[in-house]
Amino acid sequence: MSDNKQNTGKQDDIRVDLNDPSEVEYLHRQYPHKTHEQIRQAVKEFGPLRKDIEKALKAG
C-alpha cells in the first residue's frame, strides 16, 4: 500500500522511506553537508528509524 501524504501519523515522524525522494531531500536540507547518496547509505546501514539515521549523520 502506498503512503498517503495527506494522512500523516507517528510512523511518518519516526521512519524514513528510502523509496520516497521527498524524505531523502528533507534529510538533505537538514544536513546539507551530506550528499543524497550519503543519506541513502545511512538509511541502508542504520535502518529506517529517523533517530538512528540522524545520529549517524551527525557523527559522520
Distance bins in CASP14 RR format, pairs under 12 A and 6 or more apart:
PFRMAT RR
TARGET T0000
AUTHOR 0000-0000-0000
RMODE 2
METHOD distances of the structure
MODEL  1
1 7 0 0 0 0 0 1 0 0 0 0 0
2 17 0 0 0 0 0 1 0 0 0 0 0
2 19 0 0 0 0 1 0 0 0 0 0 0
2 20 0 0 0 0 1 0 0 0 0 0 0
3 9 0 0 0 0 0 1 0 0 0 0 0
3 11 0 0 0 0 1 0 0 0 0 0 0
3 12 1 0 0 1 0 0 0 0 0 0 0
3 15 0 0 0 0 0 1 0 0 0 0 0
3 16 0 0 0 0 0 1 0 0 0 0 0
3 17 1 0 0 1 0 0 0 0 0 0 0
3 19 0 0 0 0 1 0 0 0 0 0 0
3 20 1 0 0 1 0 0 0 0 0 0 0
3 22 0 0 0 0 1 0 0 0 0 0 0
3 23 0 0 0 0 1 0 0 0 0 0 0
4 11 0 0 0 0 0 1 0 0 0 0 0
4 12 0 0 0 0 1 0 0 0 0 0 0
4 20 0 0 0 0 0 1 0 0 0 0 0
5 12 0 0 0 0 1 0 0 0 0 0 0
5 17 0 0 0 0 0 1 0 0 0 0 0
5 20 0 0 0 0 1 0 0 0 0 0 0
5 22 0 0 0 0 1 0 0 0 0 0 0
5 23 0 0 0 0 0 1 0 0 0 0 0
6 12 0 0 0 0 0 1 0 0 0 0 0
8 14 0 0 0 0 0 1 0 0 0 0 0
8 15 0 0 0 0 0 1 0 0 0 0 0
8 17 0 0 0 0 0 1 0 0 0 0 0
8 22 0 0 0 0 0 1 0 0 0 0 0
8 23 0 0 0 0 0 1 0 0 0 0 0
9 15 0 0 0 0 0 1 0 0 0 0 0
10 50 0 0 0 0 0 1 0 0 0 0 0
11 17 0 0 0 0 1 0 0 0 0 0 0
11 23 0 0 0 0 0 1 0 0 0 0 0
11 48 0 0 0 0 1 0 0 0 0 0 0
11 49 0 0 0 0 0 1 0 0 0 0 0
11 50 0 0 0 0 0 1 0 0 0 0 0
12 20 0 0 0 0 1 0 0 0 0 0 0
12 22 0 0 0 0 0 1 0 0 0 0 0
12 23 0 0 0 0 1 0 0 0 0 0 0
12 26 0 0 0 0 0 1 0 0 0 0 0
12 48 0 0 0 0 0 1 0 0 0 0 0
12 50 0 0 0 0 1 0 0 0 0 0 0
13 23 0 0 0 0 0 1 0 0 0 0 0
13 26 0 0 0 0 0 1 0 0 0 0 0
13 49 0 0 0 0 0 1 0 0 0 0 0
13 50 1 0 0 1 0 0 0 0 0 0 0
13 51 0 0 0 0 0 1 0 0 0 0 0
14 47 0 0 0 0 0 1 0 0 0 0 0
14 48 0 0 0 0 1 0 0 0 0 0 0
14 49 1 0 0 1 0 0 0 0 0 0 0
14 50 1 0 1 0 0 0 0 0 0 0 0
14 51 1 0 0 1 0 0 0 0 0 0 0
14 52 0 0 0 0 0 1 0 0 0 0 0
14 53 0 0 0 0 0 1 0 0 0 0 0
14 54 0 0 0 0 0 1 0 0 0 0 0
15 23 0 0 0 0 1 0 0 0 0 0 0
15 43 0 0 0 0 1 0 0 0 0 0 0
15 46 0 0 0 0 0 1 0 0 0 0 0
15 47 0 0 0 0 1 0 0 0 0 0 0
15 48 1 0 1 0 0 0 0 0 0 0 0
15 49 1 0 0 1 0 0 0 0 0 0 0
15 50 1 0 0 1 0 0 0 0 0 0 0
15 51 0 0 0 0 1 0 0 0 0 0 0
15 52 0 0 0 0 0 1 0 0 0 0 0
15 53 0 0 0 0 1 0 0 0 0 0 0
16 22 0 0 0 0 0 1 0 0 0 0 0
16 23 1 0 1 0 0 0 0 0 0 0 0
16 24 1 0 0 1 0 0 0 0 0 0 0
16 25 0 0 0 0 0 1 0 0 0 0 0
16 26 0 0 0 0 1 0 0 0 0 0 0
16 27 1 0 0 1 0 0 0 0 0 0 0
16 28 0 0 0 0 0 1 0 0 0 0 0
16 30 0 0 0 0 0 1 0 0 0 0 0
16 39 0 0 0 0 1 0 0 0 0 0 0
16 40 0 0 0 0 1 0 0 0 0 0 0
16 42 0 0 0 0 1 0 0 0 0 0 0
16 43 1 0 1 0 0 0 0 0 0 0 0
16 44 0 0 0 0 0 1 0 0 0 0 0
16 46 0 0 0 0 1 0 0 0 0 0 0
16 47 0 0 0 0 1 0 0 0 0 0 0
16 48 1 0 1 0 0 0 0 0 0 0 0
16 49 1 0 0 1 0 0 0 0 0 0 0
16 50 1 0 1 0 0 0 0 0 0 0 0
16 51 0 0 0 0 0 1 0 0 0 0 0
16 52 0 0 0 0 1 0 0 0 0 0 0
16 53 1 0 1 0 0 0 0 0 0 0 0
16 54 0 0 0 0 1 0 0 0 0 0 0
16 56 0 0 0 0 0 1 0 0 0 0 0
16 57 0 0 0 0 0 1 0 0 0 0 0
17 23 1 0 1 0 0 0 0 0 0 0 0
17 24 0 0 0 0 1 0 0 0 0 0 0
17 25 0 0 0 0 0 1 0 0 0 0 0
17 26 0 0 0 0 0 1 0 0 0 0 0
17 27 0 0 0 0 0 1 0 0 0 0 0
17 40 0 0 0 0 0 1 0 0 0 0 0
17 43 0 0 0 0 1 0 0 0 0 0 0
17 47 0 0 0 0 0 1 0 0 0 0 0
17 48 1 0 0 1 0 0 0 0 0 0 0
17 49 0 0 0 0 0 1 0 0 0 0 0
17 50 0 0 0 0 0 1 0 0 0 0 0
17 53 0 0 0 0 0 1 0 0 0 0 0
18 24 1 0 0 1 0 0 0 0 0 0 0
18 27 0 0 0 0 0 1 0 0 0 0 0
18 36 0 0 0 0 0 1 0 0 0 0 0
18 37 0 0 0 0 0 1 0 0 0 0 0
18 39 0 0 0 0 1 0 0 0 0 0 0
18 40 1 0 0 1 0 0 0 0 0 0 0
18 41 0 0 0 0 0 1 0 0 0 0 0
18 42 0 0 0 0 0 1 0 0 0 0 0
18 43 1 0 1 0 0 0 0 0 0 0 0
18 44 1 0 0 1 0 0 0 0 0 0 0
18 45 0 0 0 0 0 1 0 0 0 0 0
18 46 0 0 0 0 0 1 0 0 0 0 0
18 47 0 0 0 0 1 0 0 0 0 0 0
18 48 1 0 0 1 0 0 0 0 0 0 0
18 50 0 0 0 0 0 1 0 0 0 0 0
18 53 0 0 0 0 0 1 0 0 0 0 0
19 40 0 0 0 0 0 1 0 0 0 0 0
19 43 0 0 0 0 0 1 0 0 0 0 0
19 44 0 0 0 0 0 1 0 0 0 0 0
19 48 0 0 0 0 0 1 0 0 0 0 0
20 26 0 0 0 0 1 0 0 0 0 0 0
20 27 0 0 0 0 0 1 0 0 0 0 0
20 40 0 0 0 0 0 1 0 0 0 0 0
20 43 0 0 0 0 0 1 0 0 0 0 0
20 48 0 0 0 0 0 1 0 0 0 0 0
21 27 0 0 0 0 0 1 0 0 0 0 0
21 28 0 0 0 0 0 1 0 0 0 0 0
21 36 0 0 0 0 1 0 0 0 0 0 0
21 39 0 0 0 0 0 1 0 0 0 0 0
21 40 0 0 0 0 0 1 0 0 0 0 0
22 28 0 0 0 0 0 1 0 0 0 0 0
22 29 0 0 0 0 0 1 0 0 0 0 0
22 36 0 0 0 0 0 1 0 0 0 0 0
23 29 0 0 0 0 0 1 0 0 0 0 0
23 30 0 0 0 0 0 1 0 0 0 0 0
23 36 0 0 0 0 0 1 0 0 0 0 0
23 39 0 0 0 0 1 0 0 0 0 0 0
23 40 0 0 0 0 0 1 0 0 0 0 0
23 43 0 0 0 0 1 0 0 0 0 0 0
23 48 0 0 0 0 1 0 0 0 0 0 0
23 50 0 0 0 0 1 0 0 0 0 0 0
23 53 0 0 0 0 0 1 0 0 0 0 0
24 30 0 0 0 0 0 1 0 0 0 0 0
24 31 0 0 0 0 0 1 0 0 0 0 0
24 34 0 0 0 0 0 1 0 0 0 0 0
24 35 0 0 0 0 0 1 0 0 0 0 0
24 36 1 0 1 0 0 0 0 0 0 0 0
24 37 0 0 0 0 1 0 0 0 0 0 0
24 38 0 0 0 0 0 1 0 0 0 0 0
24 39 1 0 1 0 0 0 0 0 0 0 0
24 40 1 0 0 1 0 0 0 0 0 0 0
24 41 0 0 0 0 0 1 0 0 0 0 0
24 42 0 0 0 0 0 1 0 0 0 0 0
24 43 1 0 0 1 0 0 0 0 0 0 0
24 44 0 0 0 0 0 1 0 0 0 0 0
24 53 0 0 0 0 0 1 0 0 0 0 0
24 57 0 0 0 0 0 1 0 0 0 0 0
25 31 0 0 0 0 0 1 0 0 0 0 0
25 32 0 0 0 0 0 1 0 0 0 0 0
25 34 0 0 0 0 0 1 0 0 0 0 0
25 35 0 0 0 0 0 1 0 0 0 0 0
25 36 1 0 0 1 0 0 0 0 0 0 0
25 39 0 0 0 0 1 0 0 0 0 0 0
25 40 0 0 0 0 0 1 0 0 0 0 0
26 32 0 0 0 0 0 1 0 0 0 0 0
26 36 0 0 0 0 0 1 0 0 0 0 0
26 39 0 0 0 0 1 0 0 0 0 0 0
26 50 0 0 0 0 1 0 0 0 0 0 0
26 53 0 0 0 0 0 1 0 0 0 0 0
26 54 0 0 0 0 0 1 0 0 0 0 0
27 33 0 0 0 0 0 1 0 0 0 0 0
27 34 1 0 0 1 0 0 0 0 0 0 0
27 35 0 0 0 0 0 1 0 0 0 0 0
27 36 0 0 0 0 1 0 0 0 0 0 0
27 37 0 0 0 0 0 1 0 0 0 0 0
27 38 0 0 0 0 1 0 0 0 0 0 0
27 39 1 0 1 0 0 0 0 0 0 0 0
27 40 0 0 0 0 1 0 0 0 0 0 0
27 41 0 0 0 0 0 1 0 0 0 0 0
27 42 0 0 0 0 1 0 0 0 0 0 0
27 43 0 0 0 0 1 0 0 0 0 0 0
27 48 0 0 0 0 0 1 0 0 0 0 0
27 50 0 0 0 0 1 0 0 0 0 0 0
27 53 1 0 0 1 0 0 0 0 0 0 0
27 54 1 0 0 1 0 0 0 0 0 0 0
27 56 0 0 0 0 0 1 0 0 0 0 0
27 57 1 0 0 1 0 0 0 0 0 0 0
27 58 0 0 0 0 0 1 0 0 0 0 0
28 34 1 0 0 1 0 0 0 0 0 0 0
28 35 1 0 0 1 0 0 0 0 0 0 0
28 36 1 0 1 0 0 0 0 0 0 0 0
28 37 0 0 0 0 0 1 0 0 0 0 0
28 38 0 0 0 0 1 0 0 0 0 0 0
28 39 1 0 1 0 0 0 0 0 0 0 0
28 40 0 0 0 0 1 0 0 0 0 0 0
28 42 0 0 0 0 0 1 0 0 0 0 0
28 43 0 0 0 0 0 1 0 0 0 0 0
28 53 0 0 0 0 0 1 0 0 0 0 0
28 57 0 0 0 0 1 0 0 0 0 0 0
29 36 0 0 0 0 0 1 0 0 0 0 0
29 39 0 0 0 0 0 1 0 0 0 0 0
30 39 0 0 0 0 1 0 0 0 0 0 0
30 50 0 0 0 0 0 1 0 0 0 0 0
30 53 0 0 0 0 0 1 0 0 0 0 0
30 54 1 0 0 1 0 0 0 0 0 0 0
30 57 0 0 0 0 1 0 0 0 0 0 0
30 58 0 0 0 0 1 0 0 0 0 0 0
31 38 0 0 0 0 1 0 0 0 0 0 0
31 39 1 0 0 1 0 0 0 0 0 0 0
31 42 0 0 0 0 1 0 0 0 0 0 0
31 53 0 0 0 0 1 0 0 0 0 0 0
31 54 0 0 0 0 1 0 0 0 0 0 0
31 55 0 0 0 0 0 1 0 0 0 0 0
31 56 0 0 0 0 0 1 0 0 0 0 0
31 57 1 0 1 0 0 0 0 0 0 0 0
31 58 1 0 0 1 0 0 0 0 0 0 0
31 59 0 0 0 0 0 1 0 0 0 0 0
31 60 0 0 0 0 1 0 0 0 0 0 0
32 38 0 0 0 0 0 1 0 0 0 0 0
32 39 0 0 0 0 0 1 0 0 0 0 0
32 57 0 0 0 0 0 1 0 0 0 0 0
33 39 0 0 0 0 0 1 0 0 0 0 0
33 57 0 0 0 0 1 0 0 0 0 0 0
33 58 0 0 0 0 0 1 0 0 0 0 0
33 60 0 0 0 0 1 0 0 0 0 0 0
34 40 0 0 0 0 1 0 0 0 0 0 0
34 41 0 0 0 0 1 0 0 0 0 0 0
34 42 1 0 0 1 0 0 0 0 0 0 0
34 43 0 0 0 0 0 1 0 0 0 0 0
34 53 0 0 0 0 0 1 0 0 0 0 0
34 54 0 0 0 0 0 1 0 0 0 0 0
34 56 0 0 0 0 1 0 0 0 0 0 0
34 57 1 0 1 0 0 0 0 0 0 0 0
34 58 0 0 0 0 0 1 0 0 0 0 0
34 59 0 0 0 0 0 1 0 0 0 0 0
34 60 0 0 0 0 1 0 0 0 0 0 0
35 41 0 0 0 0 1 0 0 0 0 0 0
35 42 0 0 0 0 0 1 0 0 0 0 0
35 57 0 0 0 0 0 1 0 0 0 0 0
36 42 0 0 0 0 0 1 0 0 0 0 0
36 43 0 0 0 0 0 1 0 0 0 0 0
37 43 0 0 0 0 0 1 0 0 0 0 0
37 44 0 0 0 0 0 1 0 0 0 0 0
38 44 0 0 0 0 0 1 0 0 0 0 0
38 45 0 0 0 0 0 1 0 0 0 0 0
38 46 0 0 0 0 0 1 0 0 0 0 0
38 53 0 0 0 0 0 1 0 0 0 0 0
38 56 0 0 0 0 1 0 0 0 0 0 0
38 57 1 0 0 1 0 0 0 0 0 0 0
38 60 0 0 0 0 1 0 0 0 0 0 0
39 45 0 0 0 0 0 1 0 0 0 0 0
39 46 0 0 0 0 0 1 0 0 0 0 0
39 50 0 0 0 0 0 1 0 0 0 0 0
39 53 1 0 0 1 0 0 0 0 0 0 0
39 54 0 0 0 0 0 1 0 0 0 0 0
39 56 0 0 0 0 1 0 0 0 0 0 0
39 57 1 0 0 1 0 0 0 0 0 0 0
39 60 0 0 0 0 0 1 0 0 0 0 0
40 46 0 0 0 0 0 1 0 0 0 0 0
40 47 0 0 0 0 0 1 0 0 0 0 0
40 48 0 0 0 0 0 1 0 0 0 0 0
40 53 0 0 0 0 0 1 0 0 0 0 0
40 57 0 0 0 0 0 1 0 0 0 0 0
41 47 0 0 0 0 0 1 0 0 0 0 0
41 53 0 0 0 0 0 1 0 0 0 0 0
41 56 0 0 0 0 1 0 0 0 0 0 0
41 57 0 0 0 0 0 1 0 0 0 0 0
41 60 0 0 0 0 0 1 0 0 0 0 0
42 48 0 0 0 0 0 1 0 0 0 0 0
42 49 0 0 0 0 0 1 0 0 0 0 0
42 50 0 0 0 0 0 1 0 0 0 0 0
42 52 0 0 0 0 1 0 0 0 0 0 0
42 53 1 0 1 0 0 0 0 0 0 0 0
42 54 0 0 0 0 1 0 0 0 0 0 0
42 55 0 0 0 0 1 0 0 0 0 0 0
42 56 1 0 1 0 0 0 0 0 0 0 0
42 57 1 0 1 0 0 0 0 0 0 0 0
42 58 0 0 0 0 0 1 0 0 0 0 0
42 59 0 0 0 0 1 0 0 0 0 0 0
42 60 0 0 0 0 1 0 0 0 0 0 0
43 49 0 0 0 0 1 0 0 0 0 0 0
43 50 0 0 0 0 1 0 0 0 0 0 0
43 52 0 0 0 0 1 0 0 0 0 0 0
43 53 1 0 1 0 0 0 0 0 0 0 0
43 54 0 0 0 0 0 1 0 0 0 0 0
43 56 0 0 0 0 1 0 0 0 0 0 0
43 57 0 0 0 0 1 0 0 0 0 0 0
44 52 0 0 0 0 0 1 0 0 0 0 0
44 53 0 0 0 0 1 0 0 0 0 0 0
44 56 0 0 0 0 0 1 0 0 0 0 0
45 52 0 0 0 0 1 0 0 0 0 0 0
45 53 0 0 0 0 1 0 0 0 0 0 0
45 55 0 0 0 0 0 1 0 0 0 0 0
45 56 1 0 0 1 0 0 0 0 0 0 0
45 57 0 0 0 0 0 1 0 0 0 0 0
45 60 0 0 0 0 0 1 0 0 0 0 0
46 52 1 0 1 0 0 0 0 0 0 0 0
46 53 1 0 1 0 0 0 0 0 0 0 0
46 54 0 0 0 0 1 0 0 0 0 0 0
46 55 1 0 0 1 0 0 0 0 0 0 0
46 56 1 0 1 0 0 0 0 0 0 0 0
46 57 0 0 0 0 1 0 0 0 0 0 0
46 58 0 0 0 0 0 1 0 0 0 0 0
46 59 0 0 0 0 0 1 0 0 0 0 0
46 60 0 0 0 0 0 1 0 0 0 0 0
47 53 1 0 0 1 0 0 0 0 0 0 0
47 54 0 0 0 0 0 1 0 0 0 0 0
47 55 0 0 0 0 0 1 0 0 0 0 0
47 56 0 0 0 0 1 0 0 0 0 0 0
49 55 0 0 0 0 1 0 0 0 0 0 0
49 56 0 0 0 0 0 1 0 0 0 0 0
50 56 0 0 0 0 0 1 0 0 0 0 0
50 57 0 0 0 0 0 1 0 0 0 0 0
51 57 0 0 0 0 0 1 0 0 0 0 0
51 58 0 0 0 0 0 1 0 0 0 0 0
52 58 0 0 0 0 0 1 0 0 0 0 0
52 59 0 0 0 0 0 1 0 0 0 0 0
53 59 0 0 0 0 0 1 0 0 0 0 0
53 60 0 0 0 0 0 1 0 0 0 0 0
54 60 0 0 0 0 0 1 0 0 0 0 0
END
